[in-house]
Amino acid sequence: MEVVFAPKAVVHLQYWKQTGNKSIQKKIQQLITAIQENPFEGIGKPEPLKHELSGSWSRKINGEHRIIYQMYAKTRS
């Protein structure tokens, strides 16, 4: 499964890299891998979001931060 980051996500990933917080960086990488393997189950307590974020899912990075993601069917060209 291909992962495509929104521009805002790239900024957030750069921020975490600049902080030097290796545990957060490792957790983010683990979550991205888990999402690729199974987007709806696994670590980080995946849950579907509601209201204006309906169609998106989230997983916990820690008690304060989350990854929010969406799944799209790949279309053939």
Secondary structure as UniProt FT lines:
FT   HELIX           7..19
FT   HELIX           22..37
FT   TURN            39..40
FT   TURN            43..44
FT   STRAND          47..48
FT   HELIX           51..53
FT   TURN            54..55
FT   STRAND          57..60
FT   STRAND          66..69
//
